[in-house]
Structure formats: structure tokens, C-alpha cells
């Protein structure tokens, strides 16, 4: 479909006795196209070849992508169901024995039914993830509500994309992560990127980012650290963690003062300008500088560049979203595009860098505590009626909305939730305030975990079900552009592992709910039901057939019919999704981070990723190349700050907050603020930085504040408790 | 159409995807053959790849007493021939860039062969195929010519084509960087 300047017609090298299976990466929202090499004699995946003809990444891959195939036939794969009879061993890897699927299912059904009989339907919970296909995400929502009949289902997108979703819904009335295709990015004149370590987290975006500069365009980066992308930025806004809202308001104020408002656009297509203008007046460069720590000249220059740019794209990621005001941050940066009218046309717009592979699609179809397929809402009686009818239950049978991911752990702690079915996620590492979360998991009456490796969270399970990796099943994923793409199956499931959709169908049958699930015998059956279920919702996938995805190199939603080719650019007609068709410019008062530094905890702790690892590291820490490159976490600290504490490069120190502590090796580097320390979060057990992070939740998205809390360093590494 | 490896050092983000890909070509015994360096790790995050430059008159081959290092007709300087290499390691000392690696177990030198089973047929080498930043590119002579015009090169020469190094190389390196002399759009 799109053949841009980076596209090259290249025929792949074909080794003897091999076939290439076109598919996409298992990891981040870029969903880079790749070919898996399959040995035709053993029918096993043995390697990777670039997929030069995929328009988004044109063959390029990051080190995670290059080695992703090594997950499938890895020695650590769980090949049979595992049962642990001795509950005292929970929280360790000990005590599991291999079992048959029948025994595992029987044990799960018996315990789930026992708990529900004793404590009610809602004593069970489902915690899922979005590193799996739309079809699986859809079915997981249906499984929770129809098979288990519980209100408590939520997913790891609460630690990832929920603030972006909340912000976009408020600003645009619709939540599609990018208003434009990635193939536009290199042609814009200014990229304003806030809270995204793009070079490490979405590396295959970088050739487009650099091309903007090569053409003479500008790159502005807001980040407390001089990341590899910030290093080359025209302006690096080196703000204090957790102060984005002030920065965005300050830039908005300058855009208004300096006459960069597109008045016609604002008048015809937006609401809320006047009150926002009034609110941001106080955010002068000096006042903004006082809060953010960024020099006033830099703020002025950034606003000038963005304001003058004929086309510009505002982009952001977890840096601004994983805050207890993440939704406000998203709407505040989105304001920049709305008041200047730099949206709703090619080469201009707003985008978030979706973290997980299916962070976009996975949040749309009913894994979220308050959502149903097609982005329908559980709080809307009409929506509940539509979906109930489709599933063949009565609206009264449809459970009420539940609570968000972190709040589920609180309910476990309170014994409201007593059983858990965990899949596609590793909250023992990825959730904030891990000491609390791990205790909540340990104290559960019964826990089932479905995964292909024995993750840190699986260590708390009574039953572990062996799931397949992404390359042993097929289905669709929606990438960070909003483009629906097809994951293809490259080999049969290893050992006795099964795809999660099949596990849910078979488990539903054991629970006596087979009549709602038994017709789903193949991945295609699930896909057909899924697409039909989205019809009429605003994330309408009904026209996104697998044929069309193949023919068009993906389909951008909304795609409402067989004839509809999809929607690469949003809002070209300047129509937004609020009832009056207008976008909302939001007046957002500044709030500091939930926990500010003080005498006892004088440092600002922020967390993030490295290029070699993905999320909780359950997958990437097992890949030799990636482990060799980054075997352990570290604390990044400015040399002047290190000198104050008298700590040296590669020395071990104890880092602690009000919630927990951990020991890290010191990495001294000037490319970080003096008041801030950074630790990557991909590591488990006592290396996990989430032992220290703050679970203060955003009031709308319920996103925890991973990105800013108060911390202190202790040179002596003797443990306190 | 002859193509060359072209390196724009300033683009490198240190992801080491080139090294990961080097192990995945299907014919390199899954050992990577090049390097990525942190330029000044206590100060900033600048990194740079150090790839074999495939010198026109390579020191490694000149220093080899066994003529184990062959030069392919495309100009690629190949890895040591297993049957000829005597394991003397002259090449590892002779190369000004320290490219040849030595396998003590096999008593054998190995180095980048520019993925010769690919590049002989015009397929880009694995490193340039995957490089997410276009630090490593696989370009035609015309495209390289255009790059030479675009940037203000020292004496009109590529930085690695210097007499005090190894003179002309098949791989072209652009230093100090691609942003040199770029006119801003506004």
C-alpha cells in the first residue's frame, strides 16, 4: 500500500530446506514486520529474516526483534500443566509437579466453583494483558463475564496505556493511539516528543525521526534524562520528573501569546479555548521554569519552533502517562495540536508510542473493567443490551463494572477477591509497590497462571497452564498506528501448550458454560465472532477481514464494512467524536507529583526501560544475547550527586523509598538531572524497582505513578529488614 | 548494480541490533563479528559501530603469511579460509581498526565477510538490513555520490580513506555527522 522513500524492493535470502513465514514481532507496539525461518524437515522455527516489504519498519528490527524467535523453542518453555499441592511453597519456584490437562482443569473448576459458592461470583478475578491478539483479548473479556460471571476483570494496560486512552477520550472523544500513520512521521517539520525514550523503547521509529532533522526539520524532546534521542534534539527540555503538566501549560501559554493560534480551527472545531487560555496565563516561562527546572529560554525556543512549524506531530509515551495526573498530561500536550490546528491533516497530529504489542487493540474489546467489545461501555445500558444479546445472556446477567488493576490487589488484600486467573502478564514485577502486590498474590485462596515461562508471578500460582508463544497461533493485533495486522502461525504448539482462547473454551466447558463457548473450535472461529461483536461499536473491526489485512498491508480502524478500506488519518473531515463533533481543549490546573522530595527522601526516582528488555523481562531476560547486553539493573546518577553521597561508579548502594528498598550497582553519567535517579524496571525478585514505586493512581485512568517518587540512597548495603 | 555499506556514525543509538543480526545471517556460526562502542559512557549516551571497512588494500590480507584472507570480486575482504589459516594472529595486529577476531579453540581468525552470500546477489548484509536508525545503510554508487555532495567532507574525502589509515575503503564512513551543513526548513 504505502511505498515511501525508505521502501526497497529486496528479495529475501532463502536457505535450503526452509520456508519463511511472514508475521510481526512479539514485543512492542511497533509490531515490526518480520519473517520467521522455519525448517521444513522439523517444522520448527529456527531463525529470522528481515521483512523488507512491511511499510512501517521496511525490514528494520531492534535487538529484541532480531532475537524474538528464540522464545518459541526455548529450554524454559512450560510444556505441561503444573500443579503445586503444598501451599506453603507459594512465592517460590518449588513444589510444582507435572499434570494432565484434565487434572488441571478439574482442579481449577473445583476450586473456582467452591469459592463462588462460598463467597459469591465476584470472589474470582481475571488479570490479563495486551501482549496477545485481539481475538484472545476479546475472549478473555467474555470468559470473565459469561463463563465466570465475575465483575473483576482488568489488565496490565492500566500500567501502560490507560492514561493515553483517558486523555484521548477526553480531548477527541475517541481513543486511537495515533491520528496519523507512522509513514507520515519523517515528512513532518517538527517532532515534539515528551516522555518517550524512543531510541530504546521504539527503536524502529528512529530512522524516521532522524530523517526529519536531515531534511532540516526540528526535534524537541522533553525528558529528565538525555536519552539517545534527546542527545540529538534541537531542544532538550530536561524537566523534573512529574512536572509535564506545567511544561505543557507553559508552552500553550507561549503559543497563544505569540499568535500561533489557528482561530478558525479553534472556533469551528473545538470547545474550551477561552477558559484554557485564562488558566495557562499564569504559566509564564519563568513560573514554568520554577516548577519544571527547565531554563526559560529553552521553553520559549521550543514553543517558537512548534508554533512556526508548517506541520508538526506531538508525541508522548509512558514518561508523561505513568503519573497520577497522566490523563491531564495527555490532554495538556494534545492541547498544543488543537489550538494550533495541527491535526486532522497528513503530516500533523498527535500520537502515543503504544507500549505493548497489542496495547491499542487489547484495550478496546472488553478486558478493561468497564468496557465491552468495540469500545462499548458497561455503564451504557444500550451497549450492555447489544453485547448481552450477542453473547446470548440477559442484560441482568452481565456483571457490573469492576475495579482497575492495582485496585484488584487491594481487594485481594481485603479478601473480597479470593481467586485469580492470571494470563499474559507478570504483575509481581510490573505492578507498583510490589511488596504489597506480592503479599496479595500469596494470600489468595487459589490462583491459576497461564504463561509460556515460569514468571515471577507464576511462582504464586497453584496451577500453571502452559500457553503458546505468539508464533504458535494466529490472529490480529492493532499496532501503535491503529493499524490492524495479522500474526501468522509458524509452528505447532510446543509440548502440550495451548493458545489461551482454547484454554478458555475448554475451561468454560468444565464450568458448565460450554453453550456460550463450544462453537469456537479454531482461531478463525474466534476471529469471526470477535469482528461481529465489534460491529456498531466505535472501535468497529467488522470490515477488517484477514484477506483485507493481507491485501492492504493492514487495516486502520475504524473499518465498518467489506467495502471500507479503513482510516489511516483520523479527523480529516475535522469531525471529532464528541456528540457536537468538536474536540475539547482542556483547562488543567497543575498538580505536583503525589510524593515530592523532602529532607528524608531528597531524590526523585524515575523508572523506565533499556533497549534490550521488554516490560517485566520475563521473556527477554531468558534470551542469551539480550541478557549478555544487560544482565542486571543499575541506578543511574549524575556525577555531582554521586560525589555528594561519596559513591563511585559500579559501587553497590541501597536505594529506598517509603515502600521498599533494593540494592543496585551505580552507573555514573552526566546525562541525567542532578536531582533525579533512574532505574530500569525489567528485573524480578529483590532486583525489582517496583518494590519502591508509588501506587498513587490517576483519578481517571487509575494509572499508578511509576515515573516519579521520593527516594534516598544509603551507601552501606546492609539490609534494614 | 554495485552497492556499498555506508555508515552515518551520528545516527547510532547503541541498540546493538547490528551485532544481534550479525549472529543471525545463517552462516556466521551465530558469532557476531563487529563492535559497538560507548564513546564516552560517563558523560553521554553517544555510541558508534565499528564495522570492517573492507579496505581496498587491506592490512589484514597483506600481513597474512598463509594467504588465508581472500578478497572477493565485490571487494569484500573475507574471513580466513579454514584450510589456510595458521592461527598466527598477524591480521589481528595489522588491522588498524582491530576488526579480525580470533577463535583460540579452533586456532582460527574470523571476521566480517559483509554477508557475502547475500551481498554477492545484491541483498543487503544483515547489519544494514536491520539497523533501526540508518546508521548502517546499503547504497548504490549514485546514492553515495549524492551523500558526498550533500556533506562538507574534509578535502573532499571520506574520513576513513586517509593515507595515514589504510587509504581507500569499500565501506564509506561519514564523520562528523549528517547534520553538518543542513539548512533548517524555517
Interface residues (C-beta under 8 A of the other chain):
Chain A: X10 X11 X12 X13 X15 X37 X47 X48 X50 X52 X57 X59 X60 X61 X62 X63 X65 X66 X67 X189 X199 X200 X203 X204 X205 X206 X207 X210 X211 X213 X214 X215 X216 X217 X218 X226 X227 X228 X229 X231 X232 X308 X309 X310 X611 X612 X625 X629 X639 X649 X668 X669 X670 X671
Chain B: X10 X11 X13 X14 X15 X16 X17 X19 X20 X21 X23 X24 X26 X41 X42 X43 X44 X45 X46 X47 X117 X118 X121 X123 X124 X126 X129 X130 X131 X132 X133 X134 X178 X179 X182 X183 X184 X185 X186
